[in-house]
Amino acid sequence: MSLFNRRTLLLSLGALPLAACNFQPVYGPGGSGEVIRNQIRVAEPDSRLEFGLVARLEDRLGTGTRYTLDYTIERSSRGLAIDEDEVINRINLRGTLSFTLRDAASGRVVQTGEVATFTSYATTASPVATESARRDAEDRLAVALADQLITRLIGSAQSWS
């Protein structure tokens, strides 16, 4: 029987960098995810895309009254794949979310920024299927923008909360 255990050695070496960088789980006690949970009120949505964004933000962050989050979404689409008959088969949907987070009591801006991403969908001969694919792409775009925004807020929360 060997006294040398490779698993123990590898686990020890793997944990060493985390201990050196003061690693703390985001959603652990006192982590930045817990600091902003149920603290942010998101502005009311005006469109289907914004509704999906707000739903995802409130699902992951909860709702609160300490901070207010205002946003604008710019969306554009562009044909990606064109066949030999010059029919567009795939459309790229790009979204840019500009946001401002304010302290609700004082109105002081605590963070501002912008996130962007894209998704795409296929067109078909059926207008109903194409519309369904477009809506699904919008839903995915809203989720992706919300997730990027949440990552940005959690990453900087310790400096402004």
N, C-alpha and C positions, 0 to 999 in steps of 0.2 A: 504494500500500500504506500502510495507516494504522499509526502507532506505538501507537495506543490500542487495547488489547485488552480488551473487556468481560469476558470470562471470567476473565482474570487479576485484574482489579480486583475482581470479585465474590468470587472465592476468597480474596483477600487480606482483604477486608472481613469475610467470613464467619469467618475464622480468628482475627481480632483479639480478639473477646470470649473465645474459648477460651484464648488466651494470657494474657489479663488475669486470669482466674479460677483459674489454677493447675490447669487440667484435667489429670487423670490417668486413663487407662483402668482400669476396675475389675479386669480380668483381666490387665493388663500387669504387668511386673516391679515388685514391691513394692506393687501395688494391693491394696485390701482383699479382693477376691475371691480372690486368691492367698494372702493371709495366713491365711484361714480354711479353705482347701481342705485336705481330709484331716486336719482337726483336731477334728471334732465327732462324738461318738457319740450317736446318737438313741435314745431309749427304745424298747423293743420294742412293736410294735403289738398291740392286743387285738381289733380289728375289721377288717372289710374296708376301711372308709373310712380307718382309721389305717394299714393296710398300704399303701394307695395313697399316702398322705402320706409315709410313711417311705421308700418306694421312690423317690419323686421327690426327696426331700431327699438321699438317699444318691447318687442319680444325678448331681445337680448339685453337691453338696458333697464327696462321697467319705465315707470313714469315718476316724475317728481316735480318740485317747484323751485329748487335752489338755482338751477341754471336754465336758460332758454336757448334752444337751437333753431336758428333760422337757416334756410338753405334755398338754393336755386339749382335746377337741373337743366342742362342743355343737352339735347339729344339730336343726333344726326344719323342718317343712314346712307349707305353707299353700296352699289352693286359690286360683288366680288367675282363671281363666276359667270361668264357669258358663253353660251354654246355657239356652235357654228351658224345657227339661225339668228344670232344676236338676241337671244332671249336670256334674261338674267335668271340664273338658277340659285344663287346664294346672295344674301344681303347681310352686310355688316352693320350692326347697330352699335353706335358709340355713345357713351354718356359721360358727362362731366358734372360733378357735384361740387358746387362752391358752398361753403358753410361758415357760419359765425356763431360761436358759443359765447353767451353773455351771462354774467352774474345777474340773476333776476332782481335782486334787491337794489343794486347800484347801477345796473346797466353797463358796467365795465366789460369790455371785450376781453375774454380770457384766452380765446384761441380762435384763429381763423385759418382757412386753408382751402385746398381743392384736391379732390381725388377723381380719377378717371379710369374707365375700363371699357371693354367692349364685349359683345357677344354676336352671334350670327344665327341666321335661320335659312332654311331652304324654301324656295318657292316651288309650287307645283301647278299643274293645269287647273286644279280646283281652287277657286277663290276662297272657299270656306276653309280648306286645309291651310292655305297660305296665311289667312288671317289668324287662324289658331296658332300657327307656328310663330307669327309675329308677336302675338300676345304672350306666348310662352317665353320668347326671347326678351320681351320687356320685363317680365317677372324675374327672369334670371339676372337681368341688368340691375334691377332694383335691389335684389339681394346682394349682388357683388359690390355695388356702390355702398350699401349700408355696412357690409362687413369691412370694407376698407376704411370707412369713416370711424367705425367702432375701434378698429385697430389703432388708428391715429389718435383718437381720444384717450384710449387706455394707455398708449405709449407716453403721452404727455400729462396725464392726470395728476401725477405727483407734484408737478411744478405749479399747478394752478388750483388744486383742490385744497 
